């Protein structure tokens, strides 16, 4: 078998691909309107995650911390949650939703955040905030298992489980975007608008490309409302774009309320975008309009101009969130490239059963490694010590040192990206995303050729 799937054999992590589960839950919470999450743990559990998200989006937003210190770690820190909820409600009169996000330290000491929520609902909220709409949602995201990806998936499920309420059926579609950028949300909304589909785009962060207004600073927030979340049980169907970032919620809605669910594929590249549009058509009955057929044709023409001449047989390493990394690998194969190394950076044991990975194993005709529970040393070691030759690296900014030190061109894609400007505005999904990503790869190879003073033949130009 030319495509091998294997787990990292080393104990320990050197330069992790992901951060921890609470980061994923925090990313979900910033997509909900009138919501500020409380991260129940040390201040660093908020500070470093907020820094990461702010570096990526270059925007300001709000996340709170229960600020657990040594005494809380020894004697328990549930009182810190109670105090944090009270302070948050006093300071922000518009807040309606407060997820309480656990961390490794508070899970280890056994703090009962579910019990605290019950106590606050029966006490503080009735006594001090009577008549005010407040929703406290416990979200368990211990950092010693999973990653920010599984934390995102858990939080999406918990929000939907808490709010979804069956009333009257409507004709809206649920679209769970997964961990995407504002530019991706804009591109997805464009596709929905062209098909005239009324959809609830869940946990969407389009507003994180925020304006600087003359009347004051703009604090970024998501646009998913309580009403949106409540109405998910009444939709005609749910599409979760990513299996590992929203799949749990889609399957919950199907099992609990009979809302048909389609999970994936991530609409990266022509083939997967075609499938996404067909899924929209299946669930809504809406035809695919000529405008999107034309848009697809423009994208195919753009890819035809560059694929065989400039991208064919180029060896690429890919890492990042699993649905993104797998989707990009599929796209690279369609572009005649060779994704020789795919790094999936957490302890999810289900990757072996992913049908997309099974398709790689069945169809790839060149040596390809897929490493699970991987870190970025897996990339570094193969380049430096195992003689892996690469034409391109695709991944977020944390892998830049491997690219710089080994003189390999790199396209930044995924989260976090903080050493390139404005990438969050550009989609990687849809037909527009296919064009942008492919042209980024080609232009990066062109630039690398110039720096290395190579002649044109290296790009298959005759």
Secondary structure by P-SEA (a helix, b strand, c coil): ccbbbbccccccccccccccaaaaaaaaaaacccbbbbbcccccccaaaaaaaaaaccbbbbbbbccccaaaaacccaaaaaaaaaaaaaacccccbbbbcccaaaaaacccaaaaaaaaaacccccccccbbbbbbbbbbbcccccaaaaaaaaaaaaaaacccccccccbbbbbcccccaaaaaaaaaaaaaaccccccccccccccccccccbbbbbbbcccaaaaaacccccccccccccccaaaaaaaaaacccccccccccccaaaaaaaaaaaaaaccccccaaaaaaaaaaaaaaaaccccccccbbbbbbccaaaaaaaaaaaaaacccccbbbbccccccccccaaaaaaaaccccbbbbbccccaaaaaaaacccccccccccccccaaaaaaaabbbbbbbcccccccccccccccccaaaaaaaaaaaaaaaaaaaaaacccccccccc
